Amino acid sequence: MLNQFKKIFVFASLSSGFQFNSYSAIVPPGTKLSSVQVLNKDNSSEPSSLDPSHCRDNLGANIIFDLFEGLVIDDANGVIVPAGAIDWKVSADGLKYTFYLRKNAKWSDGSPVTANDFVYSFRRFVDPKTAAEMAYLASVIKNAQNINEGKQKPETLGVKAIDQYTLEITLETPVKYFLSLLTGSNFVPLKKEIIEKYKNNWTNPNKMVSNGAYKLTAWNVGEKTTLEKNSHYWDSKNTIIKQVNNFVVQDKTASLRMYEAGQLDWTYGVPPGMFQNLKIKYPKEMRSYPSLSVGYLTFNTTKPPFDNKKLREALSIIINREHFTKFISGKNERPIFDFPPYGIANYNQFVPAWANFSEQQVKEKAKKLYQEAGYSKDKPAVIKFTYSTNETDKKYATALASIWNKELGVKTEMFSEEWKIHLANLSNKNFEITLQLWSADYNDAQNFLGLLESNNVQNVGGFKNAKFDAIMHQAEKESDQNKRKKLLEEASKVAMDEFPVSPIYSSTNSRLIKNYVQGANFHNPQDNYRSKEFYIVEHDKKS
């Protein structure tokens, strides 16, 4: 999932009758809670959508996780636990999942959440009329891809209600990551009557009906969204935070100022170059941990100048990733040369031969490729670099442009765009080169490599390689995990040798959170947290 800026699986529940308690706030005895349970969070830019079927970025998912609840969720440690379902079982062949729904789950209007609400939501997600940007995620469900391509009707999707509180999902092929997939923001139930009544306006405040711990009460575009505790939520008694404000603060320096002034309890990130100083200044408030995310460049391979592989390769290899992560980003990221990030399950990262070259050898190779691509310092490449409007992306883009100019003589024109406009331009391939950060929707290398398949709508760079597609298709059908691992690693090597993207760093999540915000720890590798997991203790207002 696109990000601005589940390592641990639980399969014990696959046998019928084994249940978990859902993850929620647990307040230790003797804890003095604040009388004001309001959480003020920086959510960076305006979310692309609060419609779960159309959510394609972390900014929307952060809010949707509070508003809606799927069959299962990943807790603060990344462990999959029950949510809308209290139990589930899997057939011996791994193709059929049967979920037993929570009978006390209700919508925010007080009506019961049923299996048909999930059926409606899943069908809507893959229906080509919905044009869901992330519909490909459901392709593992039986007939989903054919439905999305208009070859079958949504009613043929392998999701059905056995009865009011039993849901059956049939897959095309067994996949170990299916439960992790279901933790995503696209796989929550939706109330058909509300969507049909209000159509495109159903996500407006006081129209939306949701089944999560919170309900949407205000959405001031460009400023903030406000969520209030949902009294009909099944675990409302353990939901301590009463109000959540998600502020739109694109500038990380402005976010830091708001945090230090007590206007924010939780930042989306930290200003570029300030991580080390802030870690010293706020040692107990700085939360930093590896995440299943990768920062990378995407080249538009469908038109000049980046239909030229040698130019893509030259610009990619000249980036000293060690220097970038140490001096430019400076947030403990790991340099990387492969698309799937470190920490992804059942996968070993690809490292090209040139990654072990000396600095001089890399420069010589890059210059040679640049010349073979038809450019020189006398005849420089002129490229357009598009990035999302925020302080971090601006710094990164400026630094990269400086490297390319110094080492190769490339002339870079910079274009900054608001987040929603930027997403639209990516989808329409209206760019030449851009910065992206992709966070795992589920803990599997396919979630990253699949973005480069020629038929994937998220393949914004338009990369097409028949050999790569064939290997990925073979991996999709392979049930043996060792064989599948080798296929994915082989596919990645094929793609990375063509440079459709240039991975730079395996990301970390770094943010400031006030000490009085307590509850969950911060070990979720996908950076998924829900406000119901937290509570605010009594504190000095100046703290």
N, C-alpha and C positions, 0 to 999 in steps of 0.2 A: 504494500500500500504506500502511495506517495506520502512522503513526510517532508516537512520543512526542517528542517534542522540539518512452538512452545518447547523451550529447551528440555523441559521435564515432562514426560507423559505418564499418565496413570492408566494402566490397562487392567488393574485388578477388578475393576467394576464390570468387566466384560462378562462375568458370570452372573446369572440372575440372582437377585436377592442381596447383593453387596451394595451398600449405600454409603454416601459421604454426607457430611453436613456442609451446607453452602458457606462460602467464605463471606463473613460480614464483620462489622466492628465488634471487637471484644474489649470491653473496658475493664481493666483490672480493679479488684476491690480497693476502695479507699481513694480512687482517682477523683480529683476535684475537677469537674467539667465546667467549662466556661458557660455563663448564662446566655452568651451569644454564639450560636452554632452556625456561623456563616463562613463559608470557604471562598476566598477570592483568588482565582487562578488566572494566570496569563495563558491564553490559548493561541498566541501568535496572531495569525491572520484570520480573516473571515472564512468559515468552513465552506467547502464547495456545496454541501447539501446536508440537511438533517433528515432526509429521506433515506432510510437504510438501504433501499434498493439502488440508490444513486450515490451512496457514500464511496469516495475513492481516495480519501486522504485521512491522515491521522487527526486533523483538526476537527473534522466531522465525527470521526469515530470516538474521540475523547468525550464528546457530548452525548452521542448515541449510547455509549456504554452506561451512562447514568439514566437515560430515558427508557431504554429497552433492555430486555434480558432474554437471551437465547436458551437453547436446551442445556448447554453447559457453558462454563466460563473458565478462564485461566486465572488463578488467584495471584497474589502478590509474589509468589515464588515461581510462577509459571506452571503450577500443577493444575491439571484439569479437574474441576469439581462440579457437582450437580448445580443446576440453576432452575430453569423451567422444567427440567426432567429430574426426578429424584432417583432414577435408576435406569439402566439400559442393558441390553444383551446383544450379542453379535452371533450370527449364524456360524457354523463350523467352517464354511467356505469364505467367510469374511465379507460377504456381499450384502447381507441384510442386517440392518440395525433396527432394533425395536426399543423405542423410548417410552417410559412410563411417566406421564406428566404429573406435575404437582397439582393436586385437586383444589388447593387453597389459593392458587395464583389468580389474580384479578387484574383487569385493566384499570386505568386511572378513573374510569367512570363507574367502577364497581362491578362490572359484568365479568363473567369467568373467562379465563384464557383457555382455549381448547385446541385440540389437535388440528382442527380445520383452520385455525388462525395461522398455524405454521404451513399447512398445505397451501393456503392462499398466498402467503408471503413468498414461498419458494417458487411457486408457479409464476408469480408476478416478476420475480427476479430474472428468470430465464426467458420470459415472454419477449420476443423481439419488439413488440409494441412498446414495451417499457424502455427499451434501449439502455439497459443498465450497463454502465461503464465497466463493471467488474464481473459481469455475468459468467465469464469464462471460469471463474473460481468454482462454479457449480458443475463443471463438466464431468466430474467424477460420478455424479448422480445419474442413474440410468435415464437415457434419452435426453438429457439436458442440452447437450451440444446440438443435436438434431432439432430440438425445439427452438433454440436460439438462432439457428440458421434457417428457420421457417419450414423445415422438412416434416415436422410433426406438431401436433397440437399440445398446448401446455398441460392439458388433462392427462397426457401420457407420461408425464414426469414420474419417476420412481419414488414418489412421496405420497403416502395415503394415510388417512385416519382410519384406524381399525375400529375405534370407538371414540367417545368424547375425550378420553384422556390417554389414548395409546396411539403413538405415531410410528409408522414403519417407513424406513428409507432404504431403498435398494440401489446399490452402486453398479457402475459399469465393470469395475475391476476392484479387487481388494486394495485399499490404501491405508497404510499405518497412520497417516497424518489426518484421517478424516475427523476425529474428535477435535483436534487442534483447529482444523478448518472451521468447525461449527462455533468456535469461540468468537469468530469475526463479527463485525458490525453489520454485515450483509445478510446474516442468517438468523435474524430475530423474527418473532411473529409480528404480523400487522393486522389491524382491524379493518376488514373489507368495507363495512358500512361507512366508516369515517372517510376512507379514501374515495369511495364512490360518491359520497355526498359533497365533499369539498374539493375533490380532484387535485389540481396543482397547489391549492391553498391549504391542504390538509396538515402541513407542517407548521402552519402559523400558530402563535401562542393562543391558548384557550380553544383551539380547534383540534390540535393533536391529542390523540388518546394513546397512551403508552403503557407498558407493563413493567417498567423498571422502578427503581427506588425513588425516582424523581419525575416530575412533570414540567413541561415547558410553560412558563408564565410570561416571559418577555423576551423579545429579540430585537434589540436596537442595532441595526446593521451598521457596522463600522465601529461599534462601541462595545457591546457585550450581549451575551444571552444570560437569562436568569432562570434557574431551575428551583422548584420548591419541592419539599418532601411529599411523596405520594402516600397518602394515608391508607390507600387500598393495596399497597404493595404487601405481598405475603410476609415479608420479614421487616415490616415497618418498625416494629418494636425495637429492633436492633440497629436501625438507621438513626444515627446520632446527629449528623450534619443536617440542618433544616433547610439551608439555602446555599446554592452554589452559583457564583457569578463567574462566567468565563469571559475575560476581557480580551479585546482585540488590541494587541500591542506589537506592532511589527518591528519596532526599533528595540533591540536588546538593551541598549544603554538606557532608554526611557523605562523599560521594564525594571531594570536594576534600581533606578531612582524611585520608582513606585514601591518596589519591595523594601528599600531602605526607609522609605517614608511611612511604611505600614499600610500602604494601599493594596498591596498584594501579599498573599501568604505563600505563593507558589509561582515560580517563574517557568516559562517554557524552555528556556536555555539560559546561557550567559553570554555577555558580549564577547566577540572574538578577541582572542589575545589576553583575556582577563582571568581565565580559569585558575591559573596558578596563584595569582594574587588573592582572588576571592576564596580560594581553598584555605589560604593562610588566615585571611580576615574572618571567614565564617566556617571554621573547621567542622562544626557540628551541624551546620545548615546546608553545606554543599553535599549534594547527593550525586555521585558519579559511578556508573557501572556499565559494563559492556552491554550492547544490545544487538539484536539480530537485524542490523541495518547496514547498508553500504552507501557511501557517498561516491558519486561517479559522474563522468561526463557522458552525455548522449550526443552522438553525431547524427544528423539527418542524412542518411545514406542514399536518399532518393533523388537528390539534386546536387549540382555543384555548390561549393567546392568539395563537399565531403562524400561524394560518390567516388572519390579517389582514395583508395585504401592506403596508399603510401603517405598521403597527407595526414590521415587519421592516425596512422602508426607513428609518424614523426612527432606529432603533437602529444601523443600519449606517452611515448617512452622518454621524452625529454623532461617529464615531470619527476623530480626527485621526491618520491613519496615519503621518505624518511624526513627530509627537510620540511615538507609540507605539514606533516602531522606534528612536528616538533616546534616549528617557528611560525606557521601560518594559522593552523587550526588550534594546536596546542591544548587538546583536551584528552590526552591519553588514548587517542585512537591508534589502531594498528594499521600500518601501511599494507595495502593489498593489491594483487594483480588479477584477481579472479572476481567474478560477479557475486556468487554466494558469500556472505560474510563469515568470519570466524565464529564458531559456536553453533553453526547450523548442523542439524542431526545427520549422521550417516553419510559424511562427505569429507573428502580431503581437498583443500584448495590447490588450484593450478598455479604453478610458479614458472614463468617463461625463462628461457635461457638468458635473455638480456637483463633480467632482474639481478643477475650476479655479475654483470659487467662492471668495470671500473667507471668512474664518472667520465673520464676522457673517452672511453670506448663508446659509452652511451651517446655522448655528444657527437662523435664522429658518425655513428650509425644514423642518428636523427638527421644530421645535416645531409648525409648521402640520400636518405629517403626523401627529404624535402626537395632536394635538387631533382631526383628522379620523378617526383610528382609534378615538376615543371616550374618550380619556384627558386628564387634566390634572394639575396639581400638587395640586389638591383631590381628584381622583379618579385616583390613580396606577395605572399598570399594576403588577401584582405578578407577577413571573416567577421561575421556578426554573432556576437555572444549575447544570448538572452538569459536573464535570470529573474527570479522572483524578488519583488521589492522587500528586502530586509537587509539589515546591517551585515549579517554573516555571509550571505550569498554575494553581496557586493564586494566584501573583502576578499573572498575566495576567487571570484571572477577577476578582480583587478590583479591579484597576485599571479594567477595563471597567465593572464594577458601579458604581464611584465616578463614572465619567464620565456614565453614564446617569442616576444620581441627581442629580448636580449640574446637568446641563444640561436634563433633562426631568422629573425627579422620580420616576423609576422606582424601585420597591422590588424588590430582588433577594434571593432566598433561595438560599444556596450549599449545594451537595451534592458531597461528595468521595467517589469510589469507587475501589476497587482495579481495576487494569487489566483483568483478565479479566471482572469484574462489569460494568465500564463498557462493554466491547465487547458483552457480552450485552444490556445495556439499550439500546445503540444499535441493535442488530439488531432488537430487539422494539419499537422506537420508544417506549421508556419514558423519555422526557426531554422537555424543552421547548426548551432551548437548550444547546449544548455547544461546547467548543473542540476543534478537530481539526487535525492536521498530516498531510497526505497527501504521500507521496514516490512518485515515478514508478516504476512497475513496468517501463515501457519509455518511450523518449523520443518521445512523441507526445501532442499536446493531447487526443486522444480518451481517454487514460488518466485525465484529470481530468474533462472534460466528460461522459464516459460515466457518471460517478457520479450524474449528475442525470437520466439516462434513467429513465422510469417503470418499466421492467421490470428494472432493475439492482438486485440484492439489496443492493448497497452504498449504495443511495440511502436512507440512514437517515432523512432528513428527509421522505421521502414526496412529494417534488416531482413534479407531473404537469403537463405542458404539451404538448398535441398538436402544436403548431407546432415546438417544440424537438425533439420525438421524430422528427418527419418530416424535419427538416433533418439530424439526426444519422444517420438511416437512409440518407438520400441520400448523405451523406459517406462512409458505410461502403462503399457500392457504387461510389464514384467512384475511378477509377484515375489520372486526371490530377491530379498533385500540386498544381498551382496552383488548379484548380477546387476540390479538396478543402480546401485551405487557406482559401479564401474561405467555403466552407460551414461549416467549423468556427468561423470568426470570426463568421459570421452567427448560428450557433446560440448561441454564447456571449453575444452581445448580447441575444438573446431571453431567455436564462436570467437574466443579470445584472440585467436590467430588472425581474425578478420577485422578486429578493432571496431565493432559497431558501437561499443561503449568503452570507456576508459575508467575502470575502477581505481579509486585513489585511497580510500580508507575504509576499514571496518569500524563502524561507529561506536561511540559511547553516548549514553544519555547523561547530561550534566545539567542540574538545575538547583536552585536555592529553594528550600522549604523551611518555613519557620519551625522552631523546636516545639512550639505549642500545638502543631498539627501532628497528631499521633495516631497510631493504629497499625496499618500495614507496614511491612518493611519495603524495601525497594530493590527487589531481586527479579522482577519480571523481565525476561530477556526481550519481550516484545513491547515493553513500556506500556502495558495495559493496566490501568488502575481505575477503580470505581470509587466515587466519593462516599459510598456507603461503607467503605472499608476504614474510614477515618473518623476522628473526633477531635475536638479542640479543647484542650485543658485550660484551666484558669491561669491567667498570665497578666503581667503588667502590660497595659495597652501600648507602651513604648517599645516593648520587646519585639 
